[in-house]
Amino acid sequence: MFADFLKRLTDPAPAQLPDTDARLALTALLVRVARSDHDYSAAERARIQTIITTRYGLDNAGRDALLSDAETLETEAPDTVRFTRAIKEAVPYEDRLAVVEALWQVALADGTRAQEEDALLRLVSNLLGVTDMDSAQARQRAEA
């Protein structure tokens, strides 16, 4: 279903993603973090819904369609390293920084800081090119 999208995203020299593709890739990354501890909780899913509704100004139908597509894409996407590096090349830094904060919100949504989520967030932040300082500040904002 997403073969062409993934091919474009993982191209050796990806172009900047159109807005709809960037939304899909970034939402799939939120889903990947939520699933990383093998417990994709209702609280995490609800947090993702809130984030994408607010961030992208979606109505419920648009939100549900984007999330459904992102959940499917996440299962078909390559390993986290390739997927995240591809996003780094195709998405501006400011957007990647905002995504790191959203990723922390999702990881913390269920009230538990799982080691798997922490480890994945450290890796993802690094692969997205977000500095440790910026990631720590994003985590603090998410905790507040």
RODO-2510 file (C-alpha; in nm, 4 decimals, decimal comma):
residues 144
     n   res          X          Y          Z
     1     m     0,0000     0,0000     0,0000
     2     f     0,2808     0,2434     0,0876
     3     a     0,5568     0,0983    -0,1316
     4     d     0,5939     0,4108    -0,3522
     5     f     0,5904     0,6406    -0,0503
     6     l     0,8571     0,4365     0,1295
     7     k     1,0674     0,4189    -0,1870
     8     r     1,0586     0,7993    -0,2173
     9     l     1,1286     0,8413     0,1523
    10     t     1,4280     0,6076     0,1554
    11     d     1,5719     0,7299    -0,1745
    12     p     1,9451     0,8099    -0,1326
    13     a     1,8688     1,1784    -0,1928
    14     p     1,5069     1,2338    -0,0828
    15     a     1,3389     1,5582    -0,1724
    16     q     1,1598     1,7556     0,0950
    17     l     0,8320     1,5794     0,1603
    18     p     0,5023     1,7381     0,0650
    19     d     0,2984     1,8322     0,3716
    20     t     0,0652     1,5317     0,3531
    21     d     0,3555     1,2859     0,3251
    22     a     0,5420     1,4538     0,6118
    23     r     0,2304     1,4277     0,8280
    24     l     0,2039     1,0585     0,7512
    25     a     0,5726     0,9857     0,8173
    26     l     0,5804     1,1802     1,1420
    27     t     0,2574     1,0258     1,2673
    28     a     0,3951     0,6793     1,1862
    29     l     0,6975     0,7665     1,3983
    30     l     0,4652     0,8581     1,6889
    31     v     0,2995     0,5179     1,6491
    32     r     0,6384     0,3438     1,6422
    33     v     0,7360     0,4988     1,9751
    34     a     0,3991     0,4101     2,1285
    35     r     0,4390     0,0484     2,0158
    36     s     0,8038     0,0192     2,1225
    37     d     0,7213    -0,1202     2,4672
    38     h     0,4782    -0,3738     2,3137
    39     d     0,1850    -0,1986     2,4817
    40     y     0,0091     0,0399     2,2426
    41     s    -0,2233     0,1700     2,5109
    42     a    -0,5464     0,3605     2,4690
    43     a    -0,3816     0,6562     2,6451
    44     e    -0,0959     0,6609     2,3920
    45     r    -0,3361     0,6329     2,0985
    46     a    -0,5492     0,9145     2,2438
    47     r    -0,2378     1,1300     2,2887
    48     i    -0,1435     1,0725     1,9235
    49     q    -0,4966     1,1668     1,8198
    50     t    -0,4739     1,4897     2,0209
    51     i    -0,1310     1,5739     1,8813
    52     i    -0,2264     1,5260     1,5171
    53     t    -0,5628     1,6978     1,5587
    54     t    -0,3974     2,0035     1,7130
    55     r    -0,0834     2,0047     1,5002
    56     y    -0,2578     1,9581     1,1666
    57     g    -0,5993     2,1129     1,2374
    58     l    -0,7867     1,7951     1,1496
    59     d    -1,1474     1,7043     1,2106
    60     n    -1,2253     1,3622     1,3583
    61     a    -1,2558     1,1921     1,0194
    62     g    -0,9267     1,3369     0,8971
    63     r    -0,7559     1,2472     1,2231
    64     d    -0,8837     0,8901     1,2139
    65     a    -0,7819     0,8443     0,8485
    66     l    -0,4311     0,9794     0,9122
    67     l    -0,3834     0,7650     1,2215
    68     s    -0,5099     0,4523     1,0480
    69     d    -0,2720     0,5101     0,7555
    70     a     0,0151     0,5833     0,9953
    71     e    -0,0484     0,2632     1,1915
    72     t    -0,0331     0,0658     0,8667
    73     l     0,2751     0,2524     0,7446
    74     e     0,4533     0,1920     1,0733
    75     t     0,4228    -0,1834     1,0278
    76     e     0,5513    -0,1623     0,6674
    77     a     0,8262     0,0955     0,7254
    78     p     1,1893    -0,0118     0,7293
    79     d     1,3901    -0,0355     1,0475
    80     t     1,3826     0,2709     1,2707
    81     v     1,7331     0,3815     1,1721
    82     r     1,6581     0,4006     0,7979
    83     f     1,3081     0,5378     0,8487
    84     t     1,4195     0,8125     1,0876
    85     r     1,7223     0,9119     0,8819
    86     a     1,4973     0,9434     0,5793
    87     i     1,2660     1,1741     0,7750
    88     k     1,5679     1,3808     0,8826
    89     e     1,6616     1,4419     0,5200
    90     a     1,3091     1,5326     0,4148
    91     v     1,1715     1,7370     0,7078
    92     p     1,2979     2,0767     0,8368
    93     y     1,4700     2,0865     1,1795
    94     e     1,1943     2,2901     1,3487
    95     d     0,9394     2,0259     1,2538
    96     r     1,1681     1,7449     1,3724
    97     l     1,2157     1,9226     1,7059
    98     a     0,8390     1,9558     1,7484
    99     v     0,8057     1,5867     1,6679
   100     v     1,0567     1,4943     1,9386
   101     e     0,8426     1,6813     2,1906
   102     a     0,5343     1,5006     2,0612
   103     l     0,7203     1,1692     2,0836
   104     w     0,7942     1,2395     2,4498
   105     q     0,4260     1,3219     2,5059
   106     v     0,3294     0,9850     2,3592
   107     a     0,5943     0,7958     2,5569
   108     l     0,4733     0,9568     2,8796
   109     a     0,0989     0,9331     2,8007
   110     d     0,0425     0,6042     2,9802
   111     g     0,2069     0,7335     3,2972
   112     t     0,4981     0,4918     3,2691
   113     r     0,8470     0,5603     3,1398
   114     a     0,9379     0,2302     2,9816
   115     q     1,3036     0,1588     2,9140
   116     e     1,2206     0,0594     2,5559
   117     e     1,0571     0,3958     2,4915
   118     d     1,3460     0,5883     2,6505
   119     a     1,6005     0,3980     2,4440
   120     l     1,4054     0,4445     2,1226
   121     l     1,3574     0,8152     2,1900
   122     r     1,7305     0,8644     2,2476
   123     l     1,8031     0,6849     1,9209
   124     v     1,5304     0,8630     1,7246
   125     s     1,6284     1,2085     1,8524
   126     n     1,9872     1,1448     1,7520
   127     l     1,8924     1,0078     1,4095
   128     l     1,6610     1,3047     1,3507
   129     g     1,9596     1,5293     1,4143
   130     v     1,8036     1,6819     1,7264
   131     t     2,0639     1,7758     1,9847
   132     d     2,0668     1,6122     2,3274
   133     m     1,9961     1,9532     2,4831
   134     d     1,6962     2,0151     2,2562
   135     s     1,5654     1,6637     2,3227
   136     a     1,5990     1,7087     2,7000
   137     q     1,4151     2,0399     2,6813
   138     a     1,1441     1,8784     2,4677
   139     r     1,1068     1,6027     2,7315
   140     q     1,0772     1,8632     3,0077
   141     r     0,8064     2,0485     2,8151
   142     a     0,6226     1,7198     2,7603
   143     e     0,6429     1,6361     3,1305
   144     a     0,5062     1,9775     3,2325
***
